[in-house]
Amino acid sequence: MRIRAFLLCAVFILGLAAPIFAADLAGSYSAQGTNPDGTGKYKGSVIITRTQDTYQVVWSVGAVYVGTGLVVGDVFSVAYADENKSWFGVVAYRILDGGKKLEGIWSAHGGKVLGSETLEKQ
């Protein structure tokens, strides 16, 4: 009887959690961020497109950056490069409000400090 109750509780809890982590991130977002060391702020737009198990991400924030991302739990991680592929970096976003808001930290390759970025679905 205890095992049955445990299994029912586990199924119920997982059923509630699944929509949180199964958010479809595809769409257009506004972007606001701060460069590492607080050396400047930026705004722009981001388009996220689902590509089977991964996502393609394109930032237009003064320059164009392109990346590939994946979701693990409530974290969306993206490796990105500038349009000319002359440098690269990584960003990790926490998925909030069912994917309507993404709060992240980022660094370029070799960086020692972090920038921050928030995306809000349009």
C-alpha positions as CSV (number, residue, x, y, z in Angstrom):
1,M,0.0,0.0,0.0
2,R,2.9,2.4,0.8
3,I,4.5,1.8,-2.6
4,R,1.2,2.5,-4.4
5,A,0.7,5.8,-2.5
6,F,4.3,6.8,-3.2
7,L,4.0,6.0,-6.9
8,L,0.7,8.0,-7.1
9,C,2.4,11.0,-5.4
10,A,5.4,10.8,-7.7
11,V,3.3,10.7,-10.8
12,F,1.2,13.6,-9.6
13,I,4.3,15.7,-8.7
14,L,6.0,14.8,-12.0
15,G,2.8,15.7,-13.9
16,L,2.8,19.1,-12.3
17,A,6.5,19.7,-13.0
18,A,6.5,18.5,-16.6
19,P,4.9,21.7,-18.0
20,I,7.5,23.8,-16.2
21,F,10.4,22.1,-17.9
22,A,8.7,21.2,-21.2
23,A,8.3,24.9,-22.2
24,D,8.7,25.5,-25.9
25,L,11.2,28.3,-26.1
26,A,10.7,29.0,-29.8
27,G,9.7,32.6,-30.5
28,S,10.8,36.2,-30.6
29,Y,12.3,37.8,-27.5
30,S,13.4,41.3,-26.5
31,A,16.9,41.3,-25.0
32,Q,18.5,43.5,-22.3
33,G,22.0,42.8,-21.0
34,T,25.1,44.1,-19.3
35,N,28.6,43.5,-20.5
36,P,31.1,41.8,-18.2
37,D,32.5,44.2,-15.5
38,G,29.4,46.4,-16.1
39,T,31.3,48.1,-19.0
40,G,28.1,48.8,-20.9
41,K,24.5,47.9,-21.4
42,Y,22.8,46.7,-24.6
43,K,19.3,46.0,-26.0
44,G,18.1,44.1,-29.0
45,S,16.1,41.1,-30.2
46,V,16.6,37.4,-30.2
47,I,14.9,34.7,-32.3
48,I,14.9,31.2,-31.0
49,T,13.9,28.4,-33.4
50,R,13.4,24.7,-32.3
51,T,15.5,22.3,-34.4
52,Q,14.4,18.9,-33.2
53,D,16.3,18.3,-29.9
54,T,18.2,21.6,-30.0
55,Y,17.5,25.3,-30.6
56,Q,19.0,27.7,-33.0
57,V,19.4,31.2,-31.4
58,V,20.1,34.4,-33.3
59,W,20.8,37.6,-31.4
60,S,20.6,41.1,-33.0
61,V,22.1,43.3,-30.3
62,G,24.2,45.8,-32.2
63,A,26.0,42.9,-33.8
64,V,24.7,39.5,-34.9
65,Y,25.5,36.3,-33.0
66,V,24.4,32.8,-33.8
67,G,24.2,29.8,-31.4
68,T,23.0,26.3,-30.7
69,G,21.2,25.6,-27.4
70,L,19.8,22.8,-25.4
71,V,17.6,22.4,-22.4
72,V,18.4,20.4,-19.3
73,G,15.8,20.8,-16.5
74,D,15.1,24.5,-16.1
75,V,18.4,25.7,-17.7
76,F,18.8,26.7,-21.4
77,S,22.5,26.7,-22.4
78,V,23.7,28.1,-25.6
79,A,27.2,28.1,-27.3
80,Y,27.4,31.0,-29.6
81,A,29.7,32.8,-32.1
82,D,29.7,36.1,-33.8
83,E,28.5,36.3,-37.4
84,N,32.1,35.9,-38.7
85,K,32.9,33.1,-36.3
86,S,35.9,35.0,-35.1
87,W,35.1,34.5,-31.5
88,F,32.7,32.5,-29.3
89,G,31.2,32.2,-25.9
90,V,28.5,30.5,-23.8
91,V,25.3,31.6,-22.1
92,A,23.2,29.8,-19.5
93,Y,19.6,31.0,-18.9
94,R,17.2,30.0,-16.2
95,I,13.8,29.3,-17.7
96,L,11.1,31.3,-15.9
97,D,7.3,31.7,-16.3
98,G,7.0,28.7,-18.6
99,G,9.6,30.1,-21.0
100,K,8.2,33.6,-21.2
101,K,11.3,35.0,-19.5
102,L,14.9,33.8,-19.6
103,E,17.5,35.1,-17.1
104,G,21.1,34.4,-18.0
105,I,24.8,34.9,-17.4
106,W,27.3,34.8,-20.2
107,S,31.0,34.9,-21.0
108,A,33.1,35.1,-24.2
109,H,35.8,32.5,-24.7
110,G,38.7,33.2,-22.2
111,G,36.5,35.6,-20.1
112,K,37.1,35.9,-16.4
113,V,34.0,37.8,-15.5
114,L,30.3,37.4,-16.4
115,G,27.8,39.5,-18.2
116,S,24.1,39.2,-17.6
117,E,21.1,39.0,-20.0
118,T,17.4,38.8,-19.8
119,L,15.1,37.7,-22.6
120,E,11.4,38.3,-22.6
121,K,9.0,36.6,-25.1
122,Q,7.1,39.0,-27.3
